[in-house]
Amino acid sequence: MSLVQHIRPRALYETAAFSLMEIMAALVILGILAALIVPRLSAHQDKGKKSGCYANKGDIELQVKLWKRNKSSYPAANLSDIGADVSYFPGSLPVCPVDGTAYTIDTTTGRVIGHTH
């Protein structure tokens, strides 16, 4: 008996593979998981931006108090003078991570105006 006679005819073209239905089922499951996960991730991103805005407000108000103690007056409402002094904000004045706007202060209290996200 030769080697060819021992091989079944089907074995020549049968290979281990996934069927089209199995691949489509896997894609449907992945699509459903993505639809559930993506909105949750974006909600956490929004919460992080709001927390960043709150932290920026605290930093600005602290630096404004230091400015008032050192200069005996509050800085300009748009923070132009305190922003130019690198001893208060070495990098630059922070901007709101939620909407990208600049912070302003009330020059009578030293508190940040708005940004109540």
N, C-alpha and C positions, 0 to 999 in steps of 0.2 A: 504494500500500500504506500502510495506516495504521500507527501506532506499535504498536497492540495486536497486530497480526498478526506483528510481528517478535519479540515476547516469547514464549518457549516457555511452555506451560502449567505445567510443573514449576517454572520459575523464580519463579513467583508465590508458592509456599509453601516452597521450599527456602531454608534459612538455614544458615550455618556454626554448628554447635553440637556439644557433646560428647554421645555416646550414654550411656545409663544404665550400660552395661557399663564404659565408660571411666572414668566417675566412681567406680563401685564399685571398680575396680581401683586407682585412685589412693588411695581411702580405706583399702583393705587395706594398701597399701604404707606409708602414713603410720602406721597402727596398729602394724605390725610395727616400724617405726623407733622409735616411742614406747616400745614394750615393751622394746626393747634399750637405749635411752638413759636412761630414768628411773631404773632401779636403779643405774646407774653414777654418776649425779649424786648420789643419796642416799648412796652409799658415800663419795664425796668430802666430802660435808657432815659425815658422822660423823668422818672423819679430821681435818677442820678443827676440830671441837669438841674432839677429844682433844688436838690440838696447842695449842689455847687453854687447856685445863686445865693442860697441862704448863707453859706460859708463866706462867699465874697462880701456880702453885706456886713457880716461880723468883722471881717478883716478891715474893710473900709472904715467902719465906725470906730474901731480901735485906733487906727492910724489918725483919724480925725481928732480923737481925744488927745493923742500924743501931740499933734500939731497945735491944738488949742493950749495945751500945757506949756509948750515951748514958745509959742508966738503970741499968746494972750488973745487970740481971735480965731474964729473958724476959717477954714479955707474957702475959696470961691465955691459957689453952688455946683459948678460943673467940674470941680476938682482939678482945674487946670494948673493951679499953683502947687498943690501937693503932689500932683502927678509928675511935675517937672523936677521935683526933688527926689533923687535916687535913694536917699536915706529912708524914705517912707515906702516907696514902691520901687525896689531895685530893677525889676523887669519892666513892667509898665502897669498902667492902671488896668484892673480887671474889667472885662465886659461880661454882661449877663450871658451865661451859657444857654439859657432857654430861648431868648429872642435876639441876642447879639447887640442889645442896646447898651449905651453907656449909663453908668450910675450917676445920680445927682443927690445932693444932700440938702437938708433944710439948714440954712445958715444960722438959725436961732437955737436949734437943738443939737445939731451935729448928726442927726439920724438920716439914713438913706431914705429917699422918697420913692414910693412905689415898690415895684418888684415883689408883689405878694402873690406869687404863682402858687 
